[in-house]
Amino acid sequence: MRHNKSVNHLGRQSGHRKALMANLASSLILHKQIETTLAKAKALRMYVEPLITKSKEDTTHSRRIVFSYLKQKEAVSELFRVIAPKIAERQGGYTRIVKNGFREGDAAEMAIMELVDFGASEVAPKEAPKKPATRRSSKKAAAPAAEGEAAAEDTKKAPAKKAPAKKAAAPKAAAGKVSTKAAPAKKVQAPRKTGK
């Protein structure tokens, strides 16, 4: 029984628990919304709300106190520059916990925790990072589009046409030296695609 025990230990030693809370709080401050278990969200609310209250007074002392809890410069600057001005007139209750069903696998109760003044409309959805283009050909793509083939042929032919002009310029630069041997041909590779 947890009679009169205000701290949920979350099944961790104190050092691990402090690191967990610091990481969750930094993620909440940077992303304005996180998904975690309900127990962690309730413990995080008690951890992060005093820090948000402390950020209302932008002094070096309060920044150092908040940094001692968060341990991330980016999170501290985000808290004092972006979040603090928005919650300046709010007297408390900076976070919201919304239950989000049960996790598949261990059936843990999940929740979404977000900052109240940064609703779902203000939190920009992240775009999926684009995969870099590879130089390998895909065997799965049996019939690429005709436009793609034409563009690929143009890029392959373009460097080949420019290469003889560069070779012809080399003997002119070495005027005065006469050689009877033909210069060995250099391989010219197609330019790499940067994926932009």
C-alpha distance (Angstrom), angle and dihedral (degrees) to the residues before:
residue distance angle dihedral
M1 . . .
R2 3.75 . .
H3 3.79 99.3 .
N4 3.80 110.9 175.1
K5 3.82 93.2 -14.1
S6 3.80 108.9 137.7
V7 3.82 97.8 -175.8
N8 3.79 123.3 72.8
H9 3.80 103.9 -144.2
L10 3.84 91.7 -157.5
G11 3.81 90.7 -147.0
R12 3.82 92.4 -71.7
Q13 3.78 138.7 113.0
S14 3.80 114.8 -107.0
G15 3.82 96.2 -101.4
H16 3.80 92.4 50.7
R17 3.80 91.4 45.5
K18 3.83 92.7 51.1
A19 3.81 91.3 49.6
L20 3.81 90.8 48.1
M21 3.82 92.3 50.8
A22 3.82 91.9 46.6
N23 3.82 91.6 51.8
L24 3.80 94.0 45.1
A25 3.81 91.9 47.4
S26 3.82 92.1 49.0
S27 3.81 91.0 49.2
L28 3.80 91.1 49.2
I29 3.81 91.8 50.0
L30 3.80 94.6 46.1
H31 3.82 98.3 41.5
K32 3.85 99.3 27.5
Q33 3.81 89.7 -140.3
I34 3.81 134.0 50.7
E35 3.80 137.1 173.3
T36 3.79 118.1 -134.4
T37 3.79 140.4 135.7
L38 3.78 118.4 -61.5
A39 3.81 93.5 -116.5
K40 3.82 92.1 52.6
A41 3.81 91.1 46.1
K42 3.81 91.9 53.6
A43 3.80 91.4 47.6
L44 3.82 90.4 46.7
R45 3.80 91.8 52.9
M46 3.82 90.2 60.4
Y47 3.82 89.8 47.3
V48 3.82 101.8 46.0
E49 3.81 104.4 36.9
P50 3.84 95.2 68.7
L51 3.83 88.0 49.8
I52 3.81 91.0 53.2
T53 3.81 89.5 49.2
K54 3.81 88.9 50.6
S55 3.82 90.3 53.0
K56 3.82 91.8 64.1
E57 3.81 88.1 78.6
D58 3.81 105.7 59.3
T59 3.80 103.1 -155.5
T60 3.77 131.9 132.7
H61 3.79 89.9 -111.9
S62 3.81 94.4 54.1
R63 3.83 90.9 45.0
R64 3.80 90.2 53.7
I65 3.79 92.4 48.5
V66 3.82 91.6 50.2
F67 3.82 90.9 45.8
S68 3.82 90.0 53.9
Y69 3.82 87.5 60.7
L70 3.81 101.7 37.3
K71 3.84 100.7 34.6
Q72 3.83 92.8 -159.3
K73 3.79 123.4 102.6
E74 3.81 93.2 -157.0
A75 3.80 92.5 54.4
V76 3.82 92.3 47.9
S77 3.81 93.3 50.1
E78 3.83 91.1 45.8
L79 3.80 90.3 50.4
F80 3.80 95.2 50.3
R81 3.84 98.1 37.4
V82 3.80 104.3 37.9
I83 3.80 110.9 15.9
A84 3.82 102.1 37.2
P85 3.85 95.9 58.9
K86 3.82 90.7 50.7
I87 3.80 95.7 50.4
A88 3.81 95.9 39.5
E89 3.82 95.0 113.8
R90 3.84 96.2 37.3
Q91 3.81 113.6 102.0
G92 3.80 97.6 -154.8
G93 3.79 141.3 -49.0
Y94 3.79 94.9 91.5
T95 3.80 95.3 160.9
R96 3.78 135.5 58.6
I97 3.82 126.9 -155.4
V98 3.80 117.7 -156.0
K99 3.80 118.7 -173.9
N100 3.78 112.0 -123.9
G101 3.80 108.1 -171.5
F102 3.79 127.6 -100.5
R103 3.80 130.0 -44.3
E104 3.77 115.7 -112.8
G105 3.77 110.7 -118.7
D106 3.80 103.8 29.5
A107 3.83 100.1 22.9
A108 3.81 92.2 -126.9
E109 3.79 112.7 169.1
M110 3.81 107.6 -108.2
A111 3.78 129.5 -154.6
I112 3.79 139.5 -176.4
M113 3.78 113.7 -131.4
E114 3.78 118.9 -162.9
L115 3.76 141.4 164.7
V116 3.82 109.1 -100.2
D117 3.82 97.0 -137.0
F118 3.80 91.2 50.5
G119 3.80 101.4 62.4
A120 3.79 126.1 -175.2
S121 3.81 90.8 -87.8
E122 3.81 93.1 56.9
V123 3.80 95.9 45.7
A124 3.79 104.4 84.8
P125 3.81 113.5 -137.9
K126 3.78 112.1 -118.8
E127 3.77 118.5 -117.1
A128 3.76 116.3 -127.9
P129 3.81 110.1 -103.4
K130 3.79 112.6 -104.8
K131 3.77 116.3 -115.7
P132 3.80 114.2 -121.5
A133 3.77 115.8 -109.7
T134 3.80 113.1 -102.2
R135 3.76 126.3 -145.4
R136 3.78 93.1 -135.6
S137 3.75 118.9 99.9
S138 3.75 117.3 -120.1
K139 3.78 113.5 -121.0
K140 3.80 91.0 -165.9
A141 3.80 93.4 65.2
A142 3.81 99.9 79.0
A143 3.81 100.1 172.4
P144 3.81 115.8 24.5
A145 3.79 118.6 -164.8
A146 3.81 117.7 -83.9
E147 3.79 91.4 -119.9
G148 3.78 90.9 54.9
E149 3.81 91.4 51.9
A150 3.81 92.7 49.2
A151 3.79 92.0 49.5
A152 3.80 91.3 47.8
E153 3.83 91.8 50.9
D154 3.81 91.4 49.6
T155 3.80 92.2 52.7
K156 3.81 91.7 48.0
K157 3.81 94.0 49.1
A158 3.80 97.3 44.0
P159 3.85 97.8 68.4
A160 3.83 91.5 43.8
K161 3.84 91.6 57.8
K162 3.81 93.0 48.7
A163 3.82 94.6 49.2
P164 3.89 98.7 71.6
A165 3.81 91.0 52.2
K166 3.82 90.5 57.5
K167 3.81 91.8 48.1
A168 3.78 92.0 50.9
A169 3.81 90.8 52.8
A170 3.81 92.3 56.6
P171 3.88 97.9 69.1
K172 3.83 90.8 47.8
A173 3.78 90.7 55.5
A174 3.79 90.2 53.8
A175 3.82 94.7 54.5
G176 3.78 113.1 162.6
K177 3.77 94.7 36.7
V178 3.75 113.6 94.6
S179 3.77 118.3 -162.7
T180 3.74 127.1 -179.8
K181 3.81 94.3 -161.9
A182 3.79 118.9 90.3
A183 3.78 115.1 -121.5
P184 3.81 113.2 -109.7
A185 3.80 113.3 -106.4
K186 3.80 114.5 -110.5
K187 3.77 122.2 -141.7
V188 3.78 114.0 -115.5
Q189 3.78 116.9 -152.6
A190 3.77 123.6 -151.3
P191 3.82 112.6 -107.2
R192 3.80 115.7 -94.2
K193 3.75 119.6 -107.3
T194 3.77 110.7 -121.5
G195 3.79 96.1 -158.1
K196 3.81 96.2 -125.1
